């Protein structure tokens, strides 16, 4: 399918509410009663958990009219089930829901989802309830009388307030964890050279001939695999080693040199293995114990989670109080400016927290949902979402999707997240009047996705690090913000679907990102 035109709204695929990927809407002033509701689709999922049918119906109508996706639950079982399927962009919860206290339910939700914005609906204005809700970490509380415009305005304010949380925590986490990252870096290429010529070292070394017969193993390998003193020289490596990860490394040897492959042992040890071709001899497998690095990574993840959880509630409370200040009476121009600066100082914290939590869930293996997914349908939705941004920058958006693509067995939410990151990055880093190309094709039993831009490109020496957490290219344009986690999330999603992702780039000419995903058999 050839399409040189910019994608239009007619390409929207059918998607359930829980498959929508959040996109932050513009914010309107509070109590905007004299303003018409903006009907442009927001794609955010708003979860309503309110007993009162009248206000529930009013909220549902108002939010749907404003373009939000709306889900309604009537008891705690429904609430828990909905949250297990997908985390909404915002929850509106009654002060009494299914005979339970709304603030108590909100506290439990914030323990599970520290970045989730929650609005508490009360039957009347009660300052003590407002203080209790804000102290508990809720975004705001609302009460009658409410118009449809009021409801939409409160939701937009809460989403805006939540989006403020990202940048501040990103800077703090990056600053406090920088020393850990420096200690955890491995110079793989230099270590591989040394391991190839040193025999009696702590790192494991296996040398093979061109038929994968063992020529040499050192003492470290014998200890790793409990081989004792048995003579294994001349034997096929598959006949000696039964470790599944080592066999997986050998199965990938036809791909050429491999710099990183984890070998796990039942006792918790983790080794990083490299497969290096040796001319006129065969190949060498070198292994280093990276258990301590894994432990550092675990400690870093625990630290990030703790910081996210501990900072969210007080920051949300501070922002909530700034909103209360604005309600107490008119403020002069300087006071308003100070309030807005206070809110803007933590503008991107939610983005970072959400990315970190996504990475944590992916790394922990929680991404188990699988269903039939047509990748081109999801891509059309992604292109539709970024159409306005591409037009604003006057980009030439070229789409080339082959017909007859086979379906994937995948998590549609994660696939959408992957596509949004790749296409969003291409548009973000491409200068005005540039070109972005998106292509899909079949190769045997795999779909090949290519996203190409005409941005600044990535230096050759940095391309091997571009999928690492918190890594950003040194030549990234000034003013283009990012957490350094988007491509790490892309790689985690691709890996969880047994695919491959890589980049090809030339500085000054742009970058091309490739993804290979296996189709359903």
C-alpha positions, -999 to 999 in steps of 0.1 A, spaced: 0 0 0 15 33 -11 4 65 6 24 97 2 -3 118 18 -5 127 54 -26 102 74 -62 113 80 -90 105 105 -105 79 82 -77 55 92 -88 52 128 -89 15 138 -115 2 161 -100 -1 196 -115 -7 230 -112 18 258 -86 -2 276 -64 -2 245 -62 35 242 -27 49 249 -29 81 270 -23 114 254 -24 145 276 -51 170 266 -48 208 267 -60 223 299 -89 248 304 -93 271 333 -113 259 363 -151 266 363 -150 274 326 -188 277 323 -188 301 295 -166 281 272 -177 254 248 -164 219 253 -136 211 230 -148 181 210 -114 169 197 -107 133 209 -84 131 239 -81 93 239 -76 93 277 -95 67 297 -115 82 326 -128 56 352 -160 66 371 -168 49 404 -198 68 418 -230 55 433 -252 85 425 -268 78 391 -277 115 383 -242 129 386 -227 97 371 -248 101 340 -239 138 338 -202 131 341 -203 103 315 -221 126 290 -198 155 297 -166 135 293 -177 115 263 -187 148 246 -152 162 253 -137 132 236 -126 111 265 -130 74 268 -152 65 298 -155 34 318 -180 29 347 -177 5 376 -203 -2 403 -184 -20 430 -149 -27 443 -146 -60 423 -154 -41 391 -129 -14 401 -101 -39 408 -108 -58 375 -107 -26 355 -74 -16 370 -59 -50 363 -67 -47 326 -53 -12 322 -45 18 343 -68 47 334 -56 83 329 -78 95 358 -103 81 384 -134 100 397 -144 83 430 -174 90 452 -168 99 488 -189 68 495 -186 41 469 -203 7 473 -207 15 511 -170 21 515 -151 53 523 -138 69 491 -107 84 507 -97 50 521 -102 34 487 -81 62 471 -53 56 496 -52 19 486 -52 28 449 -23 53 454 -3 26 471 -7 5 440 -5 32 414 15 62 429 10 84 397 -27 79 393 -47 112 395 -79 108 415 -108 132 419 -131 128 449 -167 136 444 -186 149 475 -223 157 478 -214 191 493 -185 214 500 -168 204 533 -134 220 539 -124 193 563 -130 166 537 -110 187 512 -80 188 536 -83 150 542 -84 143 505 -54 164 497 -34 151 526 -41 116 513 -26 125 480 -57 130 459 -56 155 430 -87 174 440 -123 171 453 -154 183 435 -189 190 446 -223 204 433 -234 224 416 -216 211 386 -221 217 349 -207 196 320 -181 224 315 -171 222 352 -166 185 350 -144 187 319 -124 216 334 -118 197 367 -106 166 347 -83 187 325 -68 204 355 -61 171 373 -45 156 342 -24 187 338 -14 186 374 -4 150 371 17 157 340 37 183 360 53 155 381 77 142 355 106 165 349 115 173 385 117 137 396 136 127 364 163 153 373 164 141 410 165 104 401 191 110 374 213 130 398 211 106 427 216 75 406 243 87 384 270 73 406 254 38 405 251 40 367 288 48 364 298 19 385 275 -4 365 289 4 331 308 -24 314 333 -19 287 323 -50 268 346 -46 238 378 -40 259 369 -69 282 363 -92 252 398 -85 239 415 -93 272 394 -125 279 405 -139 245 442 -139 254 441 -146 292 437 -182 303 437 -185 340 414 -157 351 381 -155 370 361 -149 338 350 -180 320 365 -188 287 354 -215 262 373 -218 228 356 -238 200 367 -250 166 347 -242 135 325 -273 141 318 -263 177 341 -289 193 357 -278 225 393 -268 222 397 -251 256 378 -243 288 394 -226 318 389 -233 355 363 -206 359 340 -224 334 345 -257 353 334 -240 385 305 -223 369 290 -254 354 303 -280 380 323 -299 354 350 -311 379 383 -323 363 367 -343 334 384 -340 301 360 -324 276 385 -315 249 373 -325 215 337 -330 225 308 -312 210 298 -283 232 261 -294 232 271 -328 246 289 -312 276 268 -282 286 230 -285 294 224 -249 304 195 -235 284 208 -200 282 242 -212 269 224 -233 243 204 -203 233 236 -183 228 250 -210 205 218 -210 185 223 -173 178 259 -178 167 250 -177 130 241 -140 136 278 -132 139 296 -117 170 273 -113 200 283 -88 227 256 -94 253 238 -125 263 228 -134 298 234 -169 313 214 -175 345 220 -202 371 196 -217 396 215 -203 425 209 -167 413 242 -160 396 241 -141 363 268 -140 337 272 -118 307 285 -139 277 301 -128 244 305 -149 213 335 -138 193 347 -153 160 384 -162 158 398 -163 123 412 -197 113 403 -212 146 366 -210 153 351 -189 181 355 -180 218 328 -176 244 338 -154 273 317 -149 304 318 -124 333 299 -124 366 274 -95 365 254 -106 395 265 -76 414 254 -53 386 220 -70 386 219 -63 424 228 -27 418 200 -25 392 176 -40 416 186 -15 443 183 13 418 148 1 409 138 -1 445 151 33 451 133 48 422 100 32 432 105 44 468 113 80 456 83 79 432 60 68 460 73 90 487 74 122 465 41 119 448 18 125 477 35 156 491 39 171 456 3 164 448 -7 180 480 14 211 473 -1 214 439 -36 208 453 -31 236 478 -20 260 450 -53 253 434 -71 260 467 -52 293 469 -66 303 435 -101 296 448 -98 317 479 -100 349 460 -85 370 432 -47 370 430 -25 398 415 -4 392 385 28 384 405 11 359 427 -4 341 398 30 340 381 46 325 413 19 299 415 24 289 378 61 287 382 57 264 412 34 241 392 57 242 362 88 233 382 77 197 383 60 196 349 73 162 335 75 141 367 45 120 358 59 110 324 91 97 340 72 79 368 49 62 343 79 52 321 97 38 351 67 18 363 62 5 327 98 -7 326 94 -23 360 63 -42 349 80 -53 317 112 -63 335 92 -82 361 75 -103 334 40 -90 340 34 -84 303 15 -117 297 -16 -105 279 -17 -118 243 -44 -115 216 -47 -113 178 -33 -79 167 -32 -64 132 -1 -42 134 -11 -20 104 -44 -12 122 -26 -1 153 -1 19 133 -29 38 115 -42 49 148 -8 60 159 -3 80 127 -37 96 132 -27 107 167 5 124 155 -11 139 123 -16 174 138 19 175 153 34 165 119 13 192 101 24 218 126 60 211 118 52 209 80 67 174 78 65 152 48 49 121 63 53 91 40 35 58 47 43 26 29 24 -4 44 23 -36 24 -10 -54 19 -17 -89 33 3 -85 66 -3 -115 89 -15 -109 124 6 -109 155 -1 -126 188 7 -96 211 -4 -73 238 -22 -45 218 -15 -19 245 22 -25 245 23 -27 207 6 7 206 31 21 232 60 8 211 46 25 179 38 57 197 74 59 210 90 52 176 68 75 155 67 102 183 105 103 185 108 105 147 85 135 146 100 151 177 136 150 165 129 159 128 132 196 121 105 217 105 99 208 68 117 175 72 106 140 63 94 110 83 88 76 67 69 46 81 69 13 64 58 -23 71 64 -55 51 65 -92 54 97 -113 55 91 -150 58 73 -153 91 81 -119 104 68 -84 100 95 -57 94 87 -23 107 108 7 97 105 42 111 129 67 94 135 104 101 156 132 87 167 144 122 203 149 135 212 113 135 230 93 162 268 91 165 282 56 156 298 52 190 266 59 208 243 36 188 250 6 210 238 25 241 207 41 226 183 15 240 197 18 276 178 34 304 183 72 308 205 73 277 201 103 253 224 110 223 249 138 230 238 156 198 201 158 207 188 193 198 185 218 225 149 223 237 138 187 227 129 172 261 128 135 269 133 111 298 158 88 281 134 59 287 113 57 256 136 35 235 144 13 266 106 7 268 105 -1 231 133 -27 235 116 -43 265 83 -46 246 100 -60 215 120 -85 236 89 -96 255 73 -104 220 104 -124 209 114 -98 184 144 -77 176 150 -39 174 180 -20 161 190 14 147 210 25 116 220 62 116 243 87 100 250 120 118 234 149 99 212 126 77 188 110 101 180 76 118 162 45 108 147 22 135 139 -14 126 117 -39 144 112 -75 136 82 -93 151 71 -129 146 36 -134 132 11 -160 143 17 -195 130 
